[in-house]
Amino acid sequence: MQLKRRTNLLLSEEDYRLLSSIATKKEKTMGQLIREAIRKTYFSMKRAEKQKISEEVKKGWKLLLNPQKKLDYKGLIDYGRK
């Protein structure tokens, strides 16, 4: 698999230590473990589940692009940092 996209992921110290320990034991990188977990979790979903999530995301984008009321962007950002 060719990797083309990069993302940042913030972990708690506990999660980081756990993931690092598992990666060492399995002789894999943390990135490999995360990619495997994504595939196992989200690619095994049933089609109906994926469709429902897709529809919810589209609704969210519509609200962001055409808000019915003024959005509190700072509040959204702060919430996302928790």
FILUMNU-251925 format. One record per residue: x, y, z of N, C-alpha, C in turn; residue number from 1. Coordinates in steps of 0.02 Angstrom, whole numbers, plus 50000, padded with zeros to 5 digits. Example, Ala and Ser with C-alpha at 12.3 -4.5 7.8 and 13.67 -1.06 7.14 Angstrom:
LOVO     n.X     n.Y     n.Z    ca.X    ca.Y    ca.Z     c.X     c.Y     c.Z    nr
LOVO   50660   49716   50390   50615   49775   50390   50660   49835   50390     1
LOVO   50642   49888   50354   50684   49947   50357   50645   50002   50394     2
// end
This chain:
LOVO     n.X     n.Y     n.Z    ca.X    ca.Y    ca.Z     c.X     c.Y     c.Z    nr
LOVO   50042   49941   50000   50000   50000   50000   50045   50062   50000     1
LOVO   50031   50107   49953   50070   50168   49949   50037   50221   49993     2
LOVO   50076   50250   50038   50050   50301   50084   50058   50369   50051     3
LOVO   50002   50407   50049   50003   50472   50015   49981   50530   50059     4
LOVO   49948   50516   50114   49921   50569   50157   49952   50565   50226     5
LOVO   49961   50623   50256   49989   50626   50323   49938   50660   50368     6
LOVO   49936   50638   50431   49893   50669   50480   49929   50670   50547     7
LOVO   49907   50714   50591   49934   50716   50659   49883   50687   50706     8
LOVO   49906   50653   50757   49862   50621   50805   49888   50636   50874     9
LOVO   49845   50664   50916   49864   50677   50985   49839   50620   51029    10
LOVO   49884   50593   51070   49867   50538   51115   49881   50559   51187    11
LOVO   49845   50528   51232   49862   50537   51303   49928   50501   51315    12
LOVO   49961   50517   51368   50024   50484   51385   50014   50409   51393    13
LOVO   49958   50391   51425   49942   50320   51436   49932   50283   51370    14
LOVO   49893   50313   51324   49882   50282   51259   49946   50276   51219    15
LOVO   49988   50328   51223   50052   50327   51187   50096   50271   51213    16
LOVO   50102   50264   51279   50144   50211   51307   50118   50142   51288    17
LOVO   50052   50134   51290   50022   50069   51272   50036   50053   51199    18
LOVO   50023   50100   51154   50034   50089   51083   50107   50076   51067    19
LOVO   50151   50114   51100   50223   50105   51090   50245   50035   51113    20
LOVO   50219   50013   51169   50235   49947   51195   50211   49891   51148    21
LOVO   50150   49898   51124   50123   49848   51077   50164   49847   51013    22
LOVO   50181   49906   50988   50220   49910   50926   50288   49875   50934    23
LOVO   50319   49886   50991   50384   49854   51003   50376   49778   51006    24
LOVO   50326   49754   51042   50315   49682   51048   50299   49649   50981    25
LOVO   50261   49684   50939   50241   49656   50874   50291   49673   50818    26
LOVO   50343   49711   50836   50393   49733   50788   50361   49770   50729    27
LOVO   50318   49816   50747   50285   49859   50697   50291   49931   50720    28
LOVO   50277   49977   50675   50276   50047   50695   50207   50063   50724    29
LOVO   50204   50118   50761   50139   50139   50787   50093   50156   50729    30
LOVO   50119   50185   50676   50079   50201   50617   50047   50139   50587    31
LOVO   50085   50084   50583   50058   50022   50557   50001   49997   50601    32
LOVO   50010   50000   50666   49956   49978   50711   49894   50020   50703    33
LOVO   49902   50085   50697   49845   50130   50689   49809   50116   50623    34
LOVO   49847   50107   50568   49816   50092   50504   49778   50026   50506    35
LOVO   49807   49976   50539   49773   49911   50546   49707   49919   50586    36
LOVO   49710   49958   50639   49650   49969   50680   49596   50005   50640    37
LOVO   49615   50052   50599   49567   50088   50557   49534   50039   50509    38
LOVO   49574   49998   50476   49546   49950   50429   49499   49901   50464    39
LOVO   49520   49875   50521   49478   49827   50557   49413   49859   50581    40
LOVO   49417   49921   50605   49359   49954   50633   49311   49980   50581    41
LOVO   49336   50016   50532   49292   50052   50486   49280   50017   50420    42
LOVO   49327   49977   50397   49316   49943   50333   49275   49880   50342    43
LOVO   49265   49858   50403   49223   49800   50415   49150   49819   50427    44
LOVO   49136   49884   50427   49067   49907   50437   49022   49883   50380    45
LOVO   48960   49874   50396   48912   49856   50344   48897   49918   50302    46
LOVO   48875   49905   50242   48862   49959   50194   48813   50010   50223    47
LOVO   48761   49987   50257   48711   50033   50285   48741   50079   50337    48
LOVO   48788   50052   50378   48821   50093   50428   48864   50147   50395    49
LOVO   48900   50128   50343   48942   50176   50307   48899   50230   50275    50
LOVO   48842   50211   50246   48797   50259   50214   48770   50308   50265    51
LOVO   48751   50284   50324   48724   50327   50376   48777   50378   50398    52
LOVO   48838   50355   50408   48892   50401   50427   48904   50452   50373    53
LOVO   48905   50431   50311   48915   50476   50254   48861   50530   50252    54
LOVO   48799   50511   50264   48744   50559   50264   48751   50609   50321    55
LOVO   48771   50586   50379   48780   50630   50436   48837   50680   50423    56
LOVO   48890   50657   50391   48946   50702   50374   48922   50755   50324    57
LOVO   48883   50735   50274   48857   50783   50225   48814   50835   50259    58
LOVO   48771   50814   50305   48729   50862   50342   48772   50911   50380    59
LOVO   48825   50886   50411   48870   50929   50449   48904   50981   50405    60
LOVO   48926   50959   50345   48958   51007   50300   48909   51059   50276    61
LOVO   48847   51038   50263   48796   51087   50241   48787   51140   50294    62
LOVO   48784   51120   50357   48776   51168   50411   48837   51213   50419    63
LOVO   48896   51185   50408   48956   51227   50413   48960   51278   50356    64
LOVO   48940   51257   50296   48944   51302   50239   48886   51351   50237    65
LOVO   48828   51332   50262   48769   51375   50262   48735   51372   50331    66
LOVO   48769   51400   50381   48742   51395   50449   48675   51431   50456    67
LOVO   48630   51401   50494   48566   51432   50508   48573   51484   50562    68
LOVO   48625   51478   50602   48641   51528   50651   48717   51535   50653    69
LOVO   48742   51589   50680   48814   51602   50681   48849   51546   50721    70
LOVO   48902   51519   50691   48939   51466   50723   48993   51494   50770    71
LOVO   49003   51461   50825   49055   51478   50872   49117   51437   50855    72
LOVO   49157   51462   50807   49214   51425   50783   49265   51413   50838    73
LOVO   49277   51463   50880   49324   51455   50935   49301   51399   50981    74
LOVO   49235   51397   50996   49208   51344   51038   49217   51276   51006    75
LOVO   49206   51272   50940   49216   51208   50905   49288   51185   50908    76
LOVO   49334   51232   50898   49405   51215   50900   49425   51193   50970    77
LOVO   49403   51230   51020   49418   51211   51089   49390   51143   51106    78
LOVO   49329   51130   51083   49298   51064   51095   49338   51008   51063    79
LOVO   49362   51021   51001   49401   50971   50965   49469   50957   50997    80
LOVO   49494   51005   51036   49559   50996   51069   49553   50956   51134    81
LOVO   49492   50944   51158   49484   50906   51221   49502   50834   51212    82
// end
